[in-house]
Amino acid sequence: MILALSLRSVPNLNRFARTGTIIAVVLIVLGVITSSFVQIDAGQVGVKKLFGKVQPSVLNSGLNMVNPLYEIDRMDIKTQNYTMSGINDEGHKSGDDAIKVLTFDGLEVTIDLTVLYRIIPSEAPRLIRETGIDYEDKIVRPIARTRIRDNAVYYEAVALYSTKRDEFQSRIFKVIESDFKSRGLLLENLLVRNITLPATVKSSIEQKIQAEQESQKMQFVLAKERQEADRKRVEAQGIADYQRIISESLTDKQLQYEQIKATMEIAKSQNAKIIMMGGKNTPVIIGQN
């Protein structure tokens, strides 16, 4: 447009001024139309700013028609995670970024934590206005670390490591969820990835566990031995009952009958023999081939 207006004052080129003006107007119109449409990708919202002032409404995903003077900040509303780990380069901060806390019994415990959260879409303008786009460093990290330290003091180190771990995680979740919501963030989950005890305490726990395992093993052995003793007792009782029944059922006549049967079997043998019967006495057998 400036070039076209300048050509009007040039005698030999003023005939191009009208054409240049038309082209300039067309380009301006195309520029305005193009600037009036903004595409927001899936999983994002657009925050509008006009001369630095944040507008209260947001642009949803898709193609939106807006004032071409608006500046649009795209905010990710998908689930995000922030990890604080003691392993180098595993978390968002390089080096050891685990949370060191003092427990009720005065021991220092190290906690690895992952925070799962997302931006509340309708709160994105307020988040930009009050905090800015670096909300992870200003909200997520400091609040999570502070609340964990504040609540760890209610638990003993061993309980925090074992029996009270779920209770601790539930407790800090409720506190952090409230803090996040007041800032425009929605806490989805807190993952206590690892709790590291002091070396002396860990060694004591391992020794205790080993002793309990040995005790359980000994109880198993004793129970097995008791079962074996009961089995032998039942077996011996059965043998005794059998012998008692046999002794009660074998009368003199029954014994004499069995003696005669045995003698008859011997008599049928082809070997030479001498059988001496002696009343109720057991027969004497003398024989040779």
Backbone torsions as a table, in degrees:
resi	resn	phi	psi	omega
1	MET	NA	-43.9	178.6
2	ILE	-62.4	-41.0	-179.6
3	LEU	-64.6	-41.1	-179.4
4	ALA	-64.6	-41.5	179.2
5	LEU	-66.3	-33.2	179.2
6	SER	-69.7	-31.8	-178.0
7	LEU	-69.2	-20.7	-179.5
8	ARG	-64.6	-28.8	-177.9
9	SER	-87.8	-4.7	179.6
10	VAL	-97.0	119.1	-173.1
11	PRO	-55.7	-47.4	-174.2
12	ASN	-81.7	-13.9	-175.9
13	LEU	-115.6	2.0	-176.5
14	ASN	-65.4	-19.8	178.6
15	ARG	-68.6	-19.7	178.6
16	PHE	-88.7	-6.2	-176.4
17	ALA	-63.9	-43.4	-178.4
18	ARG	-63.7	-44.5	179.2
19	THR	-62.8	-42.8	179.1
20	GLY	-63.3	-37.2	178.7
21	THR	-65.0	-41.7	179.6
22	ILE	-62.8	-45.0	179.5
23	ILE	-62.4	-40.7	180.0
24	ALA	-63.7	-42.6	179.7
25	VAL	-63.4	-42.2	179.1
26	VAL	-61.4	-44.2	-179.9
27	LEU	-63.9	-39.5	178.8
28	ILE	-64.3	-43.2	179.4
29	VAL	-63.1	-44.9	178.1
30	LEU	-61.4	-39.4	179.1
31	GLY	-64.3	-40.9	179.2
32	VAL	-65.5	-43.8	-179.8
33	ILE	-63.0	-45.1	179.7
34	THR	-61.9	-41.2	-179.5
35	SER	-71.6	-17.0	-177.9
36	SER	-82.7	-11.2	-179.9
37	PHE	-115.5	128.6	-179.1
38	VAL	-126.7	131.1	177.3
39	GLN	-99.0	126.9	176.8
40	ILE	-109.9	123.6	-177.6
41	ASP	-71.9	161.9	177.8
42	ALA	-61.6	139.9	-179.0
43	GLY	81.9	14.4	179.4
44	GLN	-134.4	159.9	167.6
45	VAL	-129.6	154.1	178.6
46	GLY	-105.2	131.2	177.1
47	VAL	-103.9	123.8	-175.7
48	LYS	-91.8	137.4	175.6
49	LYS	-131.4	132.1	179.4
50	LEU	-120.4	109.4	-177.3
51	PHE	54.0	40.6	177.0
52	GLY	89.6	-11.2	-179.5
53	LYS	-91.5	126.4	-179.1
54	VAL	-79.0	129.4	178.9
55	GLN	-84.3	146.9	-174.1
56	PRO	-72.5	-26.3	-177.9
57	SER	-91.0	161.0	-178.6
58	VAL	-119.5	160.4	174.5
59	LEU	-99.2	126.6	179.1
60	ASN	-84.0	171.2	-178.2
61	SER	-62.7	143.9	-177.3
62	GLY	120.6	-164.2	179.8
63	LEU	-95.5	125.0	-176.8
64	ASN	-123.0	141.5	175.6
65	MET	-99.0	125.2	-174.3
66	VAL	-135.5	171.2	172.1
67	ASN	-64.9	125.6	-177.2
68	PRO	-62.3	-14.3	178.6
69	LEU	-83.3	-9.5	-179.3
70	TYR	-69.5	142.6	167.9
71	GLU	-101.6	128.6	-173.4
72	ILE	-108.3	124.6	171.7
73	ASP	-103.9	123.0	179.3
74	ARG	-89.6	126.9	-177.9
75	MET	-114.3	133.2	179.3
76	ASP	-80.5	120.8	179.9
77	ILE	-107.5	9.5	175.6
78	LYS	-76.7	166.6	178.6
79	THR	-63.4	129.5	178.5
80	GLN	-119.1	158.2	177.3
81	ASN	-129.2	146.2	176.4
82	TYR	-129.2	116.3	-174.9
83	THR	-109.3	134.2	174.0
84	MET	-118.7	107.4	-171.1
85	SER	-126.3	154.1	176.2
86	GLY	-84.8	-6.9	179.3
87	ILE	-91.7	132.9	-177.9
88	ASN	-58.2	134.1	174.8
89	ASP	64.8	14.0	175.7
90	GLU	-92.2	-31.4	-179.8
91	GLY	-96.9	-169.5	-179.1
92	HIS	-75.6	-23.5	177.3
93	LYS	-106.8	138.5	178.0
94	SER	-71.0	151.9	-179.0
95	GLY	85.1	-167.7	-179.5
96	ASP	-78.6	108.9	-178.0
97	ASP	-116.1	15.3	178.7
98	ALA	-66.1	160.2	-176.1
99	ILE	-95.7	119.1	178.5
100	LYS	-97.0	124.0	-176.2
101	VAL	-128.8	157.8	174.4
102	LEU	-102.3	131.5	-178.9
103	THR	-91.8	179.6	-177.1
104	PHE	-60.2	-34.8	-179.2
105	ASP	-91.5	16.0	172.3
106	GLY	79.7	13.8	179.2
107	LEU	-95.8	150.1	179.1
108	GLU	-93.5	123.3	-179.7
109	VAL	-117.1	141.5	179.6
110	THR	-107.1	129.7	-175.8
111	ILE	-120.6	128.5	170.9
112	ASP	-96.7	132.1	-172.3
113	LEU	-138.7	143.4	170.7
114	THR	-122.9	128.9	179.5
115	VAL	-105.1	122.9	175.7
116	LEU	-105.0	123.7	-174.8
117	TYR	-153.0	172.0	172.9
118	ARG	-154.5	162.8	179.1
119	ILE	-79.8	135.7	171.8
120	ILE	-74.7	117.8	-172.5
121	PRO	-51.9	-45.1	-176.8
122	SER	-69.6	-17.2	-179.0
123	GLU	-96.5	1.2	-178.2
124	ALA	-58.5	-44.0	178.2
125	PRO	-60.1	-41.8	179.6
126	ARG	-65.6	-37.8	179.3
127	LEU	-63.0	-42.8	178.1
128	ILE	-66.3	-41.8	-176.2
129	ARG	-68.8	-41.3	-173.8
130	GLU	-92.9	-29.0	-173.5
131	THR	-120.0	-45.1	-175.4
132	GLY	102.5	179.8	-176.8
133	ILE	-77.6	-12.6	178.5
134	ASP	-92.0	46.1	-176.9
135	TYR	-68.5	-22.6	178.0
136	GLU	-62.6	-46.0	-178.6
137	ASP	-76.1	-24.2	-176.5
138	LYS	-97.2	-23.7	-176.4
139	ILE	-121.9	-60.3	-170.6
140	VAL	-60.1	-55.2	-175.6
141	ARG	-65.8	-55.0	-175.9
142	PRO	-65.5	-39.0	-178.8
143	ILE	-66.4	-45.0	-179.4
144	ALA	-60.8	-46.6	-177.7
145	ARG	-66.6	-40.6	-178.6
146	THR	-66.8	-45.7	-177.5
147	ARG	-66.7	-33.8	177.7
148	ILE	-66.8	-43.2	177.9
149	ARG	-64.8	-40.0	-178.5
150	ASP	-64.1	-33.2	-174.6
151	ASN	-96.3	-19.1	179.9
152	ALA	-67.3	-24.2	-177.1
153	VAL	-69.0	-10.7	179.5
154	TYR	-88.6	-1.5	-175.0
155	TYR	-126.4	145.4	172.1
156	GLU	-77.2	155.7	-172.9
157	ALA	-60.0	-46.9	-177.3
158	VAL	-66.5	-40.1	178.5
159	ALA	-65.4	-39.7	178.6
160	LEU	-63.9	-33.3	-179.2
161	TYR	-76.5	-29.6	-171.9
162	SER	-122.6	-84.1	-167.6
163	THR	-74.1	-28.3	-174.5
164	LYS	-103.1	11.1	-175.1
165	ARG	-63.0	-48.1	-179.9
166	ASP	-65.1	-38.7	179.0
167	GLU	-64.2	-41.8	177.9
168	PHE	-62.4	-43.8	-179.6
169	GLN	-63.9	-40.7	178.8
170	SER	-66.5	-37.2	-178.2
171	ARG	-67.2	-47.6	-179.0
172	ILE	-70.7	-27.3	177.5
173	PHE	-61.9	-45.9	-178.0
174	LYS	-63.0	-41.0	-178.1
175	VAL	-68.6	-48.2	-178.3
176	ILE	-67.3	-36.3	178.8
177	GLU	-58.6	-43.3	179.4
178	SER	-64.4	-42.4	179.4
179	ASP	-64.9	-43.5	-179.8
180	PHE	-63.4	-44.1	-176.4
181	LYS	-61.7	-36.6	179.9
182	SER	-69.5	-14.1	179.7
183	ARG	-106.6	0.7	178.9
184	GLY	96.7	14.5	178.9
185	LEU	-116.8	147.9	177.9
186	LEU	-111.4	117.5	178.1
187	LEU	-80.7	123.7	-179.8
188	GLU	-96.2	-40.9	-178.9
189	ASN	-163.2	153.3	172.7
190	LEU	-120.9	124.8	-178.4
191	LEU	-113.8	106.7	174.0
192	VAL	-79.9	99.8	-170.8
193	ARG	-76.7	-36.0	-176.6
194	ASN	-160.3	141.8	174.1
195	ILE	-124.4	118.9	-176.9
196	THR	-107.2	123.5	179.6
197	LEU	-91.4	161.7	172.5
198	PRO	-58.3	150.9	-174.3
199	ALA	-58.1	-39.8	-178.1
200	THR	-65.8	-41.2	-180.0
201	VAL	-68.5	-41.5	179.6
202	LYS	-61.7	-40.5	178.4
203	SER	-64.0	-41.0	178.8
204	SER	-63.3	-40.7	179.6
205	ILE	-64.6	-42.8	179.5
206	GLU	-63.0	-40.3	178.0
207	GLN	-65.3	-39.5	179.2
208	LYS	-64.9	-43.1	179.2
209	ILE	-63.1	-41.4	179.1
210	GLN	-63.7	-41.7	178.8
211	ALA	-64.1	-40.8	178.6
212	GLU	-64.4	-39.2	178.4
213	GLN	-65.2	-41.7	177.7
214	GLU	-64.9	-38.6	177.7
215	SER	-63.4	-43.0	178.5
216	GLN	-64.7	-37.9	177.8
217	LYS	-63.8	-43.3	179.3
218	MET	-64.4	-40.3	177.2
219	GLN	-61.0	-38.2	177.6
220	PHE	-64.4	-44.1	180.0
221	VAL	-62.8	-44.3	179.5
222	LEU	-63.1	-41.2	179.0
223	ALA	-63.1	-39.9	178.9
224	LYS	-65.4	-41.6	178.7
225	GLU	-64.6	-39.4	177.7
226	ARG	-63.8	-40.4	177.6
227	GLN	-63.1	-39.7	179.0
228	GLU	-66.5	-40.3	177.5
229	ALA	-63.6	-41.3	177.4
230	ASP	-62.7	-38.9	179.6
231	ARG	-64.6	-44.3	179.5
232	LYS	-65.7	-35.8	178.4
233	ARG	-64.4	-42.6	178.6
234	VAL	-66.0	-40.4	179.4
235	GLU	-63.2	-45.3	179.5
236	ALA	-63.4	-38.7	178.7
237	GLN	-64.5	-37.2	178.5
238	GLY	-66.1	-42.9	178.3
239	ILE	-63.2	-41.4	179.6
240	ALA	-63.7	-42.9	178.7
241	ASP	-63.1	-38.8	179.6
242	TYR	-63.5	-47.0	-179.8
243	GLN	-63.6	-37.2	178.5
244	ARG	-64.5	-43.2	-179.9
245	ILE	-64.7	-42.3	179.7
246	ILE	-63.3	-45.3	-177.7
247	SER	-65.4	-33.2	178.8
248	GLU	-74.3	-29.0	-175.6
249	SER	-87.8	-20.0	-178.7
250	LEU	-85.8	100.3	176.4
251	THR	-88.7	173.5	179.4
252	ASP	-62.5	-40.4	179.5
253	LYS	-65.8	-38.0	178.4
254	GLN	-65.3	-40.0	178.3
255	LEU	-66.5	-40.2	178.9
256	GLN	-64.1	-37.3	179.5
257	TYR	-66.8	-42.9	178.3
258	GLU	-64.5	-32.6	178.6
259	GLN	-67.6	-42.1	179.1
260	ILE	-64.3	-41.9	179.3
261	LYS	-61.5	-41.9	179.8
262	ALA	-66.3	-38.0	-179.7
263	THR	-66.5	-39.0	178.6
264	MET	-64.6	-37.6	178.3
265	GLU	-66.0	-38.8	178.4
266	ILE	-67.5	-38.4	-178.0
267	ALA	-64.7	-29.8	-179.8
268	LYS	-74.8	-10.9	-177.4
269	SER	-67.2	149.9	-179.2
270	GLN	-79.8	-12.0	-179.4
271	ASN	-74.0	150.4	175.5
272	ALA	-70.5	138.0	-178.1
273	LYS	-153.6	160.9	173.6
274	ILE	-127.4	122.5	-178.0
275	ILE	-111.9	123.6	179.2
276	MET	-112.9	117.5	179.8
277	MET	-97.1	137.8	-177.3
278	GLY	-137.8	68.8	178.3
279	GLY	60.6	-124.5	-179.0
280	LYS	-85.7	-2.3	-179.3
281	ASN	-77.3	157.1	177.9
282	THR	-68.1	134.3	-178.7
283	PRO	-61.9	147.5	176.2
284	VAL	-99.9	127.8	-174.8
285	ILE	-114.4	124.3	175.9
286	ILE	-126.5	122.6	-178.0
287	GLY	-151.4	162.4	175.0
288	GLN	-146.1	159.6	-179.0
289	ASN	-74.7	NA	NA
